[in-house]
Amino acid sequence: MIGMPAAMVSAARQTIHACGLTNVGSVRKNNEDSWIADQRRGIFLVADGIGGHAGGEIASSMAVQVAYR
């Protein structure tokens, strides 16, 4: 970081730990959400499948896959 004292640069670094969990909930029979966490690349994506709409699970899966490329 340009213009920052070394002590501030060191303090600004953070470690991110990630995990993911989705839940079908109490209304729907299947979960249409998709997610991916790649800590090494710093990529964290979540796509809501919009339950009740045709192809929601396909759309959310495709969104995550395309964005992750």
CHARMM-style PDB file with segment names, atoms N, HN, CA, C and O in Angstrom:
ATOM      1  N   MET     1       0.834  -1.176   0.000  1.00  0.00      PROA
ATOM      2  CA  MET     1       0.000   0.000   0.000  1.00  0.00      PROA
ATOM      3  C   MET     1       0.883   1.245   0.000  1.00  0.00      PROA
ATOM      4  O   MET     1       1.722   1.426   0.883  1.00  0.00      PROA
ATOM      5  N   ILE     2       0.693   2.052  -0.947  1.00  0.00      PROA
ATOM      6  HN  ILE     2       0.011   1.905  -1.664  1.00  0.00      PROA
ATOM      7  CA  ILE     2       1.510   3.247  -1.102  1.00  0.00      PROA
ATOM      8  C   ILE     2       1.119   4.294  -0.067  1.00  0.00      PROA
ATOM      9  O   ILE     2      -0.063   4.565   0.147  1.00  0.00      PROA
ATOM     10  N   GLY     3       2.123   4.873   0.566  1.00  0.00      PROA
ATOM     11  HN  GLY     3       3.082   4.653   0.392  1.00  0.00      PROA
ATOM     12  CA  GLY     3       1.883   5.978   1.490  1.00  0.00      PROA
ATOM     13  C   GLY     3       1.513   5.578   2.905  1.00  0.00      PROA
ATOM     14  O   GLY     3       1.286   6.454   3.739  1.00  0.00      PROA
ATOM     15  N   MET     4       1.445   4.307   3.206  1.00  0.00      PROA
ATOM     16  HN  MET     4       1.630   3.596   2.528  1.00  0.00      PROA
ATOM     17  CA  MET     4       1.097   3.874   4.548  1.00  0.00      PROA
ATOM     18  C   MET     4       2.348   3.421   5.282  1.00  0.00      PROA
ATOM     19  O   MET     4       3.184   2.730   4.699  1.00  0.00      PROA
ATOM     20  N   PRO     5       2.494   3.791   6.540  1.00  0.00      PROA
ATOM     21  CA  PRO     5       3.628   3.298   7.324  1.00  0.00      PROA
ATOM     22  C   PRO     5       3.582   1.770   7.417  1.00  0.00      PROA
ATOM     23  O   PRO     5       2.503   1.178   7.378  1.00  0.00      PROA
ATOM     24  N   ALA     6       4.738   1.137   7.540  1.00  0.00      PROA
ATOM     25  HN  ALA     6       5.614   1.618   7.572  1.00  0.00      PROA
ATOM     26  CA  ALA     6       4.838  -0.327   7.568  1.00  0.00      PROA
ATOM     27  C   ALA     6       3.962  -0.946   8.646  1.00  0.00      PROA
ATOM     28  O   ALA     6       3.369  -2.001   8.417  1.00  0.00      PROA
ATOM     29  N   ALA     7       3.863  -0.324   9.813  1.00  0.00      PROA
ATOM     30  HN  ALA     7       4.344   0.533   9.999  1.00  0.00      PROA
ATOM     31  CA  ALA     7       3.051  -0.868  10.907  1.00  0.00      PROA
ATOM     32  C   ALA     7       1.578  -0.914  10.514  1.00  0.00      PROA
ATOM     33  O   ALA     7       0.879  -1.860  10.876  1.00  0.00      PROA
ATOM     34  N   MET     8       1.095   0.081   9.786  1.00  0.00      PROA
ATOM     35  HN  MET     8       1.663   0.850   9.492  1.00  0.00      PROA
ATOM     36  CA  MET     8      -0.307   0.099   9.366  1.00  0.00      PROA
ATOM     37  C   MET     8      -0.571  -0.952   8.298  1.00  0.00      PROA
ATOM     38  O   MET     8      -1.630  -1.580   8.297  1.00  0.00      PROA
ATOM     39  N   VAL     9       0.367  -1.147   7.401  1.00  0.00      PROA
ATOM     40  HN  VAL     9       1.227  -0.637   7.402  1.00  0.00      PROA
ATOM     41  CA  VAL     9       0.201  -2.162   6.358  1.00  0.00      PROA
ATOM     42  C   VAL     9       0.092  -3.538   6.992  1.00  0.00      PROA
ATOM     43  O   VAL     9      -0.782  -4.321   6.620  1.00  0.00      PROA
ATOM     44  N   SER    10       0.963  -3.845   7.940  1.00  0.00      PROA
ATOM     45  HN  SER    10       1.673  -3.209   8.242  1.00  0.00      PROA
ATOM     46  CA  SER    10       0.945  -5.120   8.620  1.00  0.00      PROA
ATOM     47  C   SER    10      -0.368  -5.334   9.360  1.00  0.00      PROA
ATOM     48  O   SER    10      -0.921  -6.433   9.325  1.00  0.00      PROA
ATOM     49  N   ALA    11      -0.870  -4.315  10.021  1.00  0.00      PROA
ATOM     50  HN  ALA    11      -0.421  -3.422  10.049  1.00  0.00      PROA
ATOM     51  CA  ALA    11      -2.110  -4.430  10.776  1.00  0.00      PROA
ATOM     52  C   ALA    11      -3.317  -4.577   9.857  1.00  0.00      PROA
ATOM     53  O   ALA    11      -4.343  -5.119  10.269  1.00  0.00      PROA
ATOM     54  N   ALA    12      -3.210  -4.102   8.619  1.00  0.00      PROA
ATOM     55  HN  ALA    12      -2.376  -3.662   8.284  1.00  0.00      PROA
ATOM     56  CA  ALA    12      -4.341  -4.137   7.694  1.00  0.00      PROA
ATOM     57  C   ALA    12      -4.563  -5.522   7.094  1.00  0.00      PROA
ATOM     58  O   ALA    12      -5.648  -5.792   6.579  1.00  0.00      PROA
ATOM     59  N   ARG    13      -3.575  -6.402   7.146  1.00  0.00      PROA
ATOM     60  HN  ARG    13      -2.693  -6.183   7.565  1.00  0.00      PROA
ATOM     61  CA  ARG    13      -3.733  -7.738   6.567  1.00  0.00      PROA
ATOM     62  C   ARG    13      -4.618  -8.591   7.458  1.00  0.00      PROA
ATOM     63  O   ARG    13      -4.519  -8.559   8.684  1.00  0.00      PROA
ATOM     64  N   GLN    14      -5.481  -9.352   6.810  1.00  0.00      PROA
ATOM     65  HN  GLN    14      -5.561  -9.378   5.814  1.00  0.00      PROA
ATOM     66  CA  GLN    14      -6.416 -10.189   7.551  1.00  0.00      PROA
ATOM     67  C   GLN    14      -6.417 -11.596   6.970  1.00  0.00      PROA
ATOM     68  O   GLN    14      -6.090 -11.809   5.802  1.00  0.00      PROA
ATOM     69  N   THR    15      -6.784 -12.531   7.799  1.00  0.00      PROA
ATOM     70  HN  THR    15      -7.049 -12.359   8.747  1.00  0.00      PROA
ATOM     71  CA  THR    15      -6.980 -13.897   7.346  1.00  0.00      PROA
ATOM     72  C   THR    15      -8.480 -14.163   7.334  1.00  0.00      PROA
ATOM     73  O   THR    15      -9.179 -13.901   8.313  1.00  0.00      PROA
ATOM     74  N   ILE    16      -8.953 -14.676   6.234  1.00  0.00      PROA
ATOM     75  HN  ILE    16      -8.385 -14.889   5.439  1.00  0.00      PROA
ATOM     76  CA  ILE    16     -10.378 -14.973   6.109  1.00  0.00      PROA
ATOM     77  C   ILE    16     -10.552 -16.484   6.102  1.00  0.00      PROA
ATOM     78  O   ILE    16      -9.913 -17.190   5.323  1.00  0.00      PROA
ATOM     79  N   HSD    17     -11.411 -16.963   6.964  1.00  0.00      PROA
ATOM     80  HN  HSD    17     -11.931 -16.389   7.596  1.00  0.00      PROA
ATOM     81  CA  HSD    17     -11.794 -18.372   6.998  1.00  0.00      PROA
ATOM     82  C   HSD    17     -13.242 -18.434   6.535  1.00  0.00      PROA
ATOM     83  O   HSD    17     -14.064 -17.621   6.958  1.00  0.00      PROA
ATOM     84  N   ALA    18     -13.556 -19.379   5.681  1.00  0.00      PROA
ATOM     85  HN  ALA    18     -12.889 -20.039   5.338  1.00  0.00      PROA
ATOM     86  CA  ALA    18     -14.905 -19.447   5.126  1.00  0.00      PROA
ATOM     87  C   ALA    18     -15.460 -20.857   5.215  1.00  0.00      PROA
ATOM     88  O   ALA    18     -14.726 -21.844   5.168  1.00  0.00      PROA
ATOM     89  N   CYS    19     -16.754 -20.921   5.341  1.00  0.00      PROA
ATOM     90  HN  CYS    19     -17.350 -20.119   5.378  1.00  0.00      PROA
ATOM     91  CA  CYS    19     -17.475 -22.187   5.241  1.00  0.00      PROA
ATOM     92  C   CYS    19     -18.852 -21.861   4.689  1.00  0.00      PROA
ATOM     93  O   CYS    19     -19.253 -20.697   4.679  1.00  0.00      PROA
ATOM     94  N   GLY    20     -19.558 -22.835   4.247  1.00  0.00      PROA
ATOM     95  HN  GLY    20     -19.233 -23.781   4.255  1.00  0.00      PROA
ATOM     96  CA  GLY    20     -20.871 -22.577   3.671  1.00  0.00      PROA
ATOM     97  C   GLY    20     -21.867 -23.641   4.068  1.00  0.00      PROA
ATOM     98  O   GLY    20     -21.519 -24.804   4.271  1.00  0.00      PROA
ATOM     99  N   LEU    21     -23.094 -23.224   4.174  1.00  0.00      PROA
ATOM    100  HN  LEU    21     -23.376 -22.279   4.009  1.00  0.00      PROA
ATOM    101  CA  LEU    21     -24.179 -24.129   4.520  1.00  0.00      PROA
ATOM    102  C   LEU    21     -25.462 -23.538   3.967  1.00  0.00      PROA
ATOM    103  O   LEU    21     -25.720 -22.346   4.136  1.00  0.00      PROA
ATOM    104  N   THR    22     -26.249 -24.337   3.324  1.00  0.00      PROA
ATOM    105  HN  THR    22     -26.039 -25.305   3.187  1.00  0.00      PROA
ATOM    106  CA  THR    22     -27.558 -23.879   2.874  1.00  0.00      PROA
ATOM    107  C   THR    22     -28.618 -24.754   3.524  1.00  0.00      PROA
ATOM    108  O   THR    22     -28.335 -25.858   3.991  1.00  0.00      PROA
ATOM    109  N   ASN    23     -29.818 -24.253   3.546  1.00  0.00      PROA
ATOM    110  HN  ASN    23     -30.048 -23.357   3.167  1.00  0.00      PROA
ATOM    111  CA  ASN    23     -30.908 -24.948   4.210  1.00  0.00      PROA
ATOM    112  C   ASN    23     -32.145 -24.847   3.338  1.00  0.00      PROA
ATOM    113  O   ASN    23     -32.480 -23.768   2.852  1.00  0.00      PROA
ATOM    114  N   VAL    24     -32.814 -25.951   3.142  1.00  0.00      PROA
ATOM    115  HN  VAL    24     -32.542 -26.828   3.538  1.00  0.00      PROA
ATOM    116  CA  VAL    24     -34.015 -25.966   2.319  1.00  0.00      PROA
ATOM    117  C   VAL    24     -35.155 -25.165   2.966  1.00  0.00      PROA
ATOM    118  O   VAL    24     -36.054 -24.689   2.273  1.00  0.00      PROA
ATOM    119  N   GLY    25     -35.113 -25.023   4.263  1.00  0.00      PROA
ATOM    120  HN  GLY    25     -34.382 -25.409   4.826  1.00  0.00      PROA
ATOM    121  CA  GLY    25     -36.174 -24.280   4.958  1.00  0.00      PROA
ATOM    122  C   GLY    25     -37.395 -25.138   5.197  1.00  0.00      PROA
ATOM    123  O   GLY    25     -37.346 -26.359   5.048  1.00  0.00      PROA
ATOM    124  N   SER    26     -38.484 -24.503   5.567  1.00  0.00      PROA
ATOM    125  HN  SER    26     -38.524 -23.511   5.688  1.00  0.00      PROA
ATOM    126  CA  SER    26     -39.691 -25.253   5.925  1.00  0.00      PROA
ATOM    127  C   SER    26     -40.776 -25.200   4.850  1.00  0.00      PROA
ATOM    128  O   SER    26     -41.830 -25.813   5.016  1.00  0.00      PROA
ATOM    129  N   VAL    27     -40.539 -24.478   3.749  1.00  0.00      PROA
ATOM    130  HN  VAL    27     -39.683 -23.980   3.614  1.00  0.00      PROA
ATOM    131  CA  VAL    27     -41.565 -24.321   2.726  1.00  0.00      PROA
ATOM    132  C   VAL    27     -41.304 -25.181   1.498  1.00  0.00      PROA
ATOM    133  O   VAL    27     -42.235 -25.790   0.970  1.00  0.00      PROA
ATOM    134  N   ARG    28     -40.074 -25.244   1.036  1.00  0.00      PROA
ATOM    135  HN  ARG    28     -39.318 -24.749   1.465  1.00  0.00      PROA
ATOM    136  CA  ARG    28     -39.728 -25.947  -0.203  1.00  0.00      PROA
ATOM    137  C   ARG    28     -39.266 -27.381   0.077  1.00  0.00      PROA
ATOM    138  O   ARG    28     -38.899 -27.725   1.200  1.00  0.00      PROA
ATOM    139  N   LYS    29     -39.293 -28.206  -0.973  1.00  0.00      PROA
ATOM    140  HN  LYS    29     -39.591 -27.927  -1.886  1.00  0.00      PROA
ATOM    141  CA  LYS    29     -38.832 -29.587  -0.844  1.00  0.00      PROA
ATOM    142  C   LYS    29     -37.379 -29.759  -1.257  1.00  0.00      PROA
ATOM    143  O   LYS    29     -36.739 -30.735  -0.865  1.00  0.00      PROA
ATOM    144  N   ASN    30     -36.846 -28.826  -2.045  1.00  0.00      PROA
ATOM    145  HN  ASN    30     -37.366 -28.033  -2.363  1.00  0.00      PROA
ATOM    146  CA  ASN    30     -35.434 -28.928  -2.435  1.00  0.00      PROA
ATOM    147  C   ASN    30     -34.776 -27.557  -2.304  1.00  0.00      PROA
ATOM    148  O   ASN    30     -35.439 -26.521  -2.338  1.00  0.00      PROA
ATOM    149  N   ASN    31     -33.467 -27.583  -2.154  1.00  0.00      PROA
ATOM    150  HN  ASN    31     -32.928 -28.425  -2.126  1.00  0.00      PROA
ATOM    151  CA  ASN    31     -32.694 -26.365  -1.985  1.00  0.00      PROA
ATOM    152  C   ASN    31     -32.145 -25.947  -3.342  1.00  0.00      PROA
ATOM    153  O   ASN    31     -31.486 -26.744  -4.010  1.00  0.00      PROA
ATOM    154  N   GLU    32     -32.403 -24.724  -3.758  1.00  0.00      PROA
ATOM    155  HN  GLU    32     -32.939 -24.077  -3.216  1.00  0.00      PROA
ATOM    156  CA  GLU    32     -31.971 -24.244  -5.062  1.00  0.00      PROA
ATOM    157  C   GLU    32     -30.794 -23.278  -4.973  1.00  0.00      PROA
ATOM    158  O   GLU    32     -30.399 -22.697  -5.984  1.00  0.00      PROA
ATOM    159  N   ASP    33     -30.234 -23.098  -3.791  1.00  0.00      PROA
ATOM    160  HN  ASP    33     -30.555 -23.570  -2.970  1.00  0.00      PROA
ATOM    161  CA  ASP    33     -29.115 -22.169  -3.610  1.00  0.00      PROA
ATOM    162  C   ASP    33     -27.799 -22.837  -3.999  1.00  0.00      PROA
ATOM    163  O   ASP    33     -27.659 -24.056  -3.910  1.00  0.00      PROA
ATOM    164  N   SER    34     -26.841 -22.024  -4.430  1.00  0.00      PROA
ATOM    165  HN  SER    34     -26.956 -21.033  -4.503  1.00  0.00      PROA
ATOM    166  CA  SER    34     -25.503 -22.506  -4.766  1.00  0.00      PROA
ATOM    167  C   SER    34     -24.478 -21.557  -4.163  1.00  0.00      PROA
ATOM    168  O   SER    34     -24.732 -20.362  -4.010  1.00  0.00      PROA
ATOM    169  N   TRP    35     -23.315 -22.106  -3.824  1.00  0.00      PROA
ATOM    170  HN  TRP    35     -23.109 -23.077  -3.949  1.00  0.00      PROA
ATOM    171  CA  TRP    35     -22.247 -21.270  -3.265  1.00  0.00      PROA
ATOM    172  C   TRP    35     -20.896 -21.903  -3.538  1.00  0.00      PROA
ATOM    173  O   TRP    35     -20.800 -23.098  -3.815  1.00  0.00      PROA
ATOM    174  N   ILE    36     -19.863 -21.094  -3.458  1.00  0.00      PROA
ATOM    175  HN  ILE    36     -19.942 -20.123  -3.234  1.00  0.00      PROA
ATOM    176  CA  ILE    36     -18.499 -21.580  -3.548  1.00  0.00      PROA
ATOM    177  C   ILE    36     -17.609 -20.654  -2.730  1.00  0.00      PROA
ATOM    178  O   ILE    36     -17.813 -19.441  -2.703  1.00  0.00      PROA
ATOM    179  N   ALA    37     -16.629 -21.237  -2.071  1.00  0.00      PROA
ATOM    180  HN  ALA    37     -16.463 -22.223  -2.093  1.00  0.00      PROA
ATOM    181  CA  ALA    37     -15.657 -20.456  -1.299  1.00  0.00      PROA
ATOM    182  C   ALA    37     -14.269 -20.961  -1.665  1.00  0.00      PROA
ATOM    183  O   ALA    37     -13.926 -22.112  -1.399  1.00  0.00      PROA
ATOM    184  N   ASP    38     -13.482 -20.098  -2.272  1.00  0.00      PROA
ATOM    185  HN  ASP    38     -13.760 -19.162  -2.489  1.00  0.00      PROA
ATOM    186  CA  ASP    38     -12.101 -20.427  -2.622  1.00  0.00      PROA
ATOM    187  C   ASP    38     -11.207 -19.445  -1.873  1.00  0.00      PROA
ATOM    188  O   ASP    38     -10.913 -18.356  -2.365  1.00  0.00      PROA
ATOM    189  N   GLN    39     -10.786 -19.839  -0.696  1.00  0.00      PROA
ATOM    190  HN  GLN    39     -11.025 -20.723  -0.296  1.00  0.00      PROA
ATOM    191  CA  GLN    39      -9.998 -18.955   0.156  1.00  0.00      PROA
ATOM    192  C   GLN    39      -8.661 -18.594  -0.479  1.00  0.00      PROA
ATOM    193  O   GLN    39      -8.184 -17.471  -0.318  1.00  0.00      PROA
ATOM    194  N   ARG    40      -8.060 -19.518  -1.185  1.00  0.00      PROA
ATOM    195  HN  ARG    40      -8.447 -20.431  -1.315  1.00  0.00      PROA
ATOM    196  CA  ARG    40      -6.766 -19.265  -1.811  1.00  0.00      PROA
ATOM    197  C   ARG    40      -6.855 -18.121  -2.817  1.00  0.00      PROA
ATOM    198  O   ARG    40      -5.962 -17.276  -2.882  1.00  0.00      PROA
ATOM    199  N   ARG    41      -7.929 -18.095  -3.601  1.00  0.00      PROA
ATOM    200  HN  ARG    41      -8.655 -18.782  -3.548  1.00  0.00      PROA
ATOM    201  CA  ARG    41      -8.098 -17.043  -4.608  1.00  0.00      PROA
ATOM    202  C   ARG    41      -8.890 -15.852  -4.079  1.00  0.00      PROA
ATOM    203  O   ARG    41      -8.998 -14.834  -4.762  1.00  0.00      PROA
ATOM    204  N   GLY    42      -9.441 -15.964  -2.880  1.00  0.00      PROA
ATOM    205  HN  GLY    42      -9.353 -16.792  -2.325  1.00  0.00      PROA
ATOM    206  CA  GLY    42     -10.226 -14.863  -2.321  1.00  0.00      PROA
ATOM    207  C   GLY    42     -11.566 -14.679  -3.003  1.00  0.00      PROA
ATOM    208  O   GLY    42     -12.046 -13.555  -3.152  1.00  0.00      PROA
ATOM    209  N   ILE    43     -12.171 -15.787  -3.418  1.00  0.00      PROA
ATOM    210  HN  ILE    43     -11.781 -16.699  -3.296  1.00  0.00      PROA
ATOM    211  CA  ILE    43     -13.456 -15.730  -4.120  1.00  0.00      PROA
ATOM    212  C   ILE    43     -14.521 -16.394  -3.260  1.00  0.00      PROA
ATOM    213  O   ILE    43     -14.371 -17.541  -2.840  1.00  0.00      PROA
ATOM    214  N   PHE    44     -15.594 -15.661  -3.005  1.00  0.00      PROA
ATOM    215  HN  PHE    44     -15.716 -14.729  -3.347  1.00  0.00      PROA
ATOM    216  CA  PHE    44     -16.704 -16.148  -2.202  1.00  0.00      PROA
ATOM    217  C   PHE    44     -17.991 -15.757  -2.918  1.00  0.00      PROA
ATOM    218  O   PHE    44     -18.297 -14.571  -3.038  1.00  0.00      PROA
ATOM    219  N   LEU    45     -18.750 -16.747  -3.397  1.00  0.00      PROA
ATOM    220  HN  LEU    45     -18.502 -17.711  -3.300  1.00  0.00      PROA
ATOM    221  CA  LEU    45     -19.946 -16.489  -4.187  1.00  0.00      PROA
ATOM    222  C   LEU    45     -21.155 -17.195  -3.596  1.00  0.00      PROA
ATOM    223  O   LEU    45     -21.062 -18.320  -3.106  1.00  0.00      PROA
ATOM    224  N   VAL    46     -22.291 -16.511  -3.651  1.00  0.00      PROA
ATOM    225  HN  VAL    46     -22.366 -15.596  -4.049  1.00  0.00      PROA
ATOM    226  CA  VAL    46     -23.567 -17.093  -3.235  1.00  0.00      PROA
ATOM    227  C   VAL    46     -24.604 -16.729  -4.288  1.00  0.00      PROA
ATOM    228  O   VAL    46     -24.689 -15.574  -4.706  1.00  0.00      PROA
ATOM    229  N   ALA    47     -25.390 -17.708  -4.717  1.00  0.00      PROA
ATOM    230  HN  ALA    47     -25.321 -18.646  -4.377  1.00  0.00      PROA
ATOM    231  CA  ALA    47     -26.467 -17.457  -5.674  1.00  0.00      PROA
ATOM    232  C   ALA    47     -27.756 -18.044  -5.112  1.00  0.00      PROA
ATOM    233  O   ALA    47     -27.814 -19.226  -4.774  1.00  0.00      PROA
ATOM    234  N   ASP    48     -28.771 -17.224  -5.017  1.00  0.00      PROA
ATOM    235  HN  ASP    48     -28.725 -16.264  -5.292  1.00  0.00      PROA
ATOM    236  CA  ASP    48     -30.083 -17.634  -4.508  1.00  0.00      PROA
ATOM    237  C   ASP    48     -30.883 -18.230  -5.650  1.00  0.00      PROA
ATOM    238  O   ASP    48     -31.032 -17.604  -6.699  1.00  0.00      PROA
ATOM    239  N   GLY    49     -31.396 -19.431  -5.456  1.00  0.00      PROA
ATOM    240  HN  GLY    49     -31.275 -19.939  -4.603  1.00  0.00      PROA
ATOM    241  CA  GLY    49     -32.139 -20.117  -6.500  1.00  0.00      PROA
ATOM    242  C   GLY    49     -33.560 -19.643  -6.697  1.00  0.00      PROA
ATOM    243  O   GLY    49     -34.242 -20.151  -7.586  1.00  0.00      PROA
ATOM    244  N   ILE    50     -34.036 -18.704  -5.921  1.00  0.00      PROA
ATOM    245  HN  ILE    50     -33.482 -18.291  -5.198  1.00  0.00      PROA
ATOM    246  CA  ILE    50     -35.400 -18.165  -6.001  1.00  0.00      PROA
ATOM    247  C   ILE    50     -36.407 -19.310  -6.059  1.00  0.00      PROA
ATOM    248  O   ILE    50     -37.022 -19.573  -7.093  1.00  0.00      PROA
ATOM    249  N   GLY    51     -36.555 -19.971  -4.933  1.00  0.00      PROA
ATOM    250  HN  GLY    51     -36.056 -19.757  -4.093  1.00  0.00      PROA
ATOM    251  CA  GLY    51     -37.439 -21.132  -4.814  1.00  0.00      PROA
ATOM    252  C   GLY    51     -38.831 -20.903  -5.371  1.00  0.00      PROA
ATOM    253  O   GLY    51     -39.414 -19.830  -5.211  1.00  0.00      PROA
ATOM    254  N   GLY    52     -39.347 -21.919  -6.020  1.00  0.00      PROA
ATOM    255  HN  GLY    52     -38.873 -22.790  -6.150  1.00  0.00      PROA
ATOM    256  CA  GLY    52     -40.687 -21.852  -6.577  1.00  0.00      PROA
ATOM    257  C   GLY    52     -40.716 -21.484  -8.050  1.00  0.00      PROA
ATOM    258  O   GLY    52     -41.752 -21.626  -8.700  1.00  0.00      PROA
ATOM    259  N   HSD    53     -39.597 -21.015  -8.588  1.00  0.00      PROA
ATOM    260  HN  HSD    53     -38.756 -20.899  -8.060  1.00  0.00      PROA
ATOM    261  CA  HSD    53     -39.531 -20.685 -10.010  1.00  0.00      PROA
ATOM    262  C   HSD    53     -38.846 -21.824 -10.754  1.00  0.00      PROA
ATOM    263  O   HSD    53     -37.913 -22.438 -10.236  1.00  0.00      PROA
ATOM    264  N   ALA    54     -39.313 -22.106 -11.974  1.00  0.00      PROA
ATOM    265  HN  ALA    54     -40.071 -21.607 -12.394  1.00  0.00      PROA
ATOM    266  CA  ALA    54     -38.758 -23.207 -12.761  1.00  0.00      PROA
ATOM    267  C   ALA    54     -37.269 -23.002 -13.018  1.00  0.00      PROA
ATOM    268  O   ALA    54     -36.847 -21.928 -13.449  1.00  0.00      PROA
ATOM    269  N   GLY    55     -36.476 -24.039 -12.751  1.00  0.00      PROA
ATOM    270  HN  GLY    55     -36.818 -24.911 -12.401  1.00  0.00      PROA
ATOM    271  CA  GLY    55     -35.053 -24.018 -13.051  1.00  0.00      PROA
ATOM    272  C   GLY    55     -34.210 -23.188 -12.104  1.00  0.00      PROA
ATOM    273  O   GLY    55     -33.077 -22.843 -12.442  1.00  0.00      PROA
ATOM    274  N   GLY    56     -34.718 -22.859 -10.943  1.00  0.00      PROA
ATOM    275  HN  GLY    56     -35.638 -23.139 -10.668  1.00  0.00      PROA
ATOM    276  CA  GLY    56     -33.965 -22.040  -9.994  1.00  0.00      PROA
ATOM    277  C   GLY    56     -32.649 -22.655  -9.592  1.00  0.00      PROA
ATOM    278  O   GLY    56     -31.646 -21.954  -9.456  1.00  0.00      PROA
ATOM    279  N   GLU    57     -32.642 -23.976  -9.398  1.00  0.00      PROA
ATOM    280  HN  GLU    57     -33.456 -24.545  -9.508  1.00  0.00      PROA
ATOM    281  CA  GLU    57     -31.399 -24.642  -8.997  1.00  0.00      PROA
ATOM    282  C   GLU    57     -30.387 -24.647 -10.139  1.00  0.00      PROA
ATOM    283  O   GLU    57     -29.181 -24.582  -9.899  1.00  0.00      PROA
ATOM    284  N   ILE    58     -30.864 -24.722 -11.369  1.00  0.00      PROA
ATOM    285  HN  ILE    58     -31.843 -24.775 -11.564  1.00  0.00      PROA
ATOM    286  CA  ILE    58     -29.972 -24.686 -12.531  1.00  0.00      PROA
ATOM    287  C   ILE    58     -29.380 -23.282 -12.688  1.00  0.00      PROA
ATOM    288  O   ILE    58     -28.181 -23.128 -12.919  1.00  0.00      PROA
ATOM    289  N   ALA    59     -30.222 -22.277 -12.562  1.00  0.00      PROA
ATOM    290  HN  ALA    59     -31.196 -22.402 -12.374  1.00  0.00      PROA
ATOM    291  CA  ALA    59     -29.766 -20.892 -12.714  1.00  0.00      PROA
ATOM    292  C   ALA    59     -28.734 -20.524 -11.654  1.00  0.00      PROA
ATOM    293  O   ALA    59     -27.721 -19.901 -11.972  1.00  0.00      PROA
ATOM    294  N   SER    60     -28.975 -20.898 -10.409  1.00  0.00      PROA
ATOM    295  HN  SER    60     -29.798 -21.404 -10.151  1.00  0.00      PROA
ATOM    296  CA  SER    60     -28.026 -20.534  -9.353  1.00  0.00      PROA
ATOM    297  C   SER    60     -26.708 -21.283  -9.524  1.00  0.00      PROA
ATOM    298  O   SER    60     -25.640 -20.721  -9.280  1.00  0.00      PROA
ATOM    299  N   SER    61     -26.774 -22.539  -9.940  1.00  0.00      PROA
ATOM    300  HN  SER    61     -27.641 -22.996 -10.138  1.00  0.00      PROA
ATOM    301  CA  SER    61     -25.561 -23.317 -10.169  1.00  0.00      PROA
ATOM    302  C   SER    61     -24.752 -22.735 -11.331  1.00  0.00      PROA
ATOM    303  O   SER    61     -23.531 -22.611 -11.240  1.00  0.00      PROA
ATOM    304  N   MET    62     -25.432 -22.384 -12.412  1.00  0.00      PROA
ATOM    305  HN  MET    62     -26.424 -22.485 -12.485  1.00  0.00      PROA
ATOM    306  CA  MET    62     -24.745 -21.799 -13.559  1.00  0.00      PROA
ATOM    307  C   MET    62     -24.121 -20.454 -13.204  1.00  0.00      PROA
ATOM    308  O   MET    62     -23.010 -20.153 -13.640  1.00  0.00      PROA
ATOM    309  N   ALA    63     -24.818 -19.655 -12.428  1.00  0.00      PROA
ATOM    310  HN  ALA    63     -25.721 -19.899 -12.074  1.00  0.00      PROA
ATOM    311  CA  ALA    63     -24.305 -18.343 -12.037  1.00  0.00      PROA
ATOM    312  C   ALA    63     -22.988 -18.483 -11.273  1.00  0.00      PROA
ATOM    313  O   ALA    63     -22.031 -17.754 -11.535  1.00  0.00      PROA
ATOM    314  N   VAL    64     -22.947 -19.415 -10.337  1.00  0.00      PROA
ATOM    315  HN  VAL    64     -23.725 -20.007 -10.124  1.00  0.00      PROA
ATOM    316  CA  VAL    64     -21.728 -19.631  -9.561  1.00  0.00      PROA
ATOM    317  C   VAL    64     -20.612 -20.167 -10.466  1.00  0.00      PROA
ATOM    318  O   VAL    64     -19.478 -19.695 -10.394  1.00  0.00      PROA
ATOM    319  N   GLN    65     -20.928 -21.141 -11.308  1.00  0.00      PROA
ATOM    320  HN  GLN    65     -21.850 -21.524 -11.367  1.00  0.00      PROA
ATOM    321  CA  GLN    65     -19.905 -21.733 -12.171  1.00  0.00      PROA
ATOM    322  C   GLN    65     -19.323 -20.714 -13.140  1.00  0.00      PROA
ATOM    323  O   GLN    65     -18.107 -20.667 -13.327  1.00  0.00      PROA
ATOM    324  N   VAL    66     -20.169 -19.899 -13.760  1.00  0.00      PROA
ATOM    325  HN  VAL    66     -21.156 -19.937 -13.608  1.00  0.00      PROA
ATOM    326  CA  VAL    66     -19.693 -18.912 -14.736  1.00  0.00      PROA
ATOM    327  C   VAL    66     -18.887 -17.821 -14.049  1.00  0.00      PROA
ATOM    328  O   VAL    66     -17.838 -17.421 -14.554  1.00  0.00      PROA
ATOM    329  N   ALA    67     -19.347 -17.342 -12.926  1.00  0.00      PROA
ATOM    330  HN  ALA    67     -20.199 -17.667 -12.516  1.00  0.00      PROA
ATOM    331  CA  ALA    67     -18.647 -16.276 -12.207  1.00  0.00      PROA
ATOM    332  C   ALA    67     -17.308 -16.755 -11.658  1.00  0.00      PROA
ATOM    333  O   ALA    67     -16.374 -15.962 -11.537  1.00  0.00      PROA
ATOM    334  N   TYR    68     -17.203 -18.022 -11.328  1.00  0.00      PROA
ATOM    335  HN  TYR    68     -17.962 -18.665 -11.426  1.00  0.00      PROA
ATOM    336  CA  TYR    68     -15.986 -18.575 -10.720  1.00  0.00      PROA
ATOM    337  C   TYR    68     -14.870 -18.807 -11.738  1.00  0.00      PROA
ATOM    338  O   TYR    68     -13.700 -18.864 -11.361  1.00  0.00      PROA
ATOM    339  N   ARG    69     -15.206 -18.940 -12.998  1.00  0.00      PROA
ATOM    340  HN  ARG    69     -16.157 -18.894 -13.304  1.00  0.00      PROA
ATOM    341  CA  ARG    69     -14.192 -19.229 -14.034  1.00  0.00      PROA
ATOM    342  C   ARG    69     -13.056 -18.265 -14.024  1.00  0.00      PROA
ATOM    343  OT1 ARG    69     -12.137 -18.385 -14.835  1.00  0.00      PROA
TER     344      ARG     69
END
